Amino acid sequence: MANLKVAIIEKLKVNGNWTNKSVEIPKPKPNGKGFYLKDRRDGKFLLVWREDGLKKYSDCILTLPDAIRAKEQKELYLASLAKGLKVEDPSDGSIRATLGAAIDEFLENLTGRGNTVPPYTQNLGQFQQWNSTVSKSKKTSVDQIDRHHIMSFKKYLETNVDVQNDGYAAAWKFCGSRATAKRKRNRLHGVI
């Protein structure tokens, strides 16, 4: 039976020497929305697990919530391997989120007043439709979206008569799609 446990250790400097300390997993909030502020701390965290009898270490993870999330993903990955499934390792970083999946995930996790969600849904749907049909350079994943692509979308919103936007509405839609892309890109690269 394969080892399915993954531990989190923290690298600490004590008296000028680096040492590893085991990290106790804090309890999440009762509403399921993350951890308490005291448990959201920065540090140098590593995942440790055994694979084929060898001790393996992950790359450095800079926040405890990210380390806990990576631990859960790694344990699911190891369990899938033990069951004989062929899955990609989530810590490889080779998995790229598609634009449609990223938009769906963003809208699913979007919270706020009731008047916030419908405009985001419409604006991002319009961006996705523009990207897949009208845009000259069609982007398939979030990390491909750059400033030029977003500015092309803004120009399309301002000039296309079928869309019927004035400059003000175009700017708001542009800001919404730009913020969404930036948040998703940062989350994919571990910035948030």
URBEL-V409207 format. One line per field, one symbol per residue. ss: DSSP state (a for helix, b for strand, c for the rest). psi: psi as a letter, one per 20 degrees, with the letter a starting at -180 (. if undefined). burial: 1 if it has 24 or more other C-alpha atoms within 12 Angstrom, else 0. Layout:
BEGIN
ss->???
psi->???
burial->???
END
This chain:
BEGIN
ss->ccccccbbbbbbbbccbbbbbbccccccccccccccaaaccbbbbbbbbbbccbbbbcccbbbaaaaaaaaaaaaaaaaaaacccccccaaacccccbaaaaaaaaaaaccccaaaaaaaaaaaaaaaaaaaaaccccccbaaaccaaaaaaaaaaaaacccccccaaaaaaaaaaaaaaaaaaaaaacccc
psi->pqpjqpqpqppqopkiqpqppqpppqprqhijmbrqhhinqqanqqqprppkiqpqqrrppiqghhhgghggghhhghhgghijqoqqphihjipppqgghggggghhiprarhjgggggggghhggggghhghqhnppirhiipagggghhgggghhhphhhmqrhghggghggghgggggggghhhjkh.
burial->001111111100000000000010000000000000000000111111100000000100111111111110111111000000000000100000101101100110000000000001101111110110001000101110100011011111100000000000010011111111111110010000
END
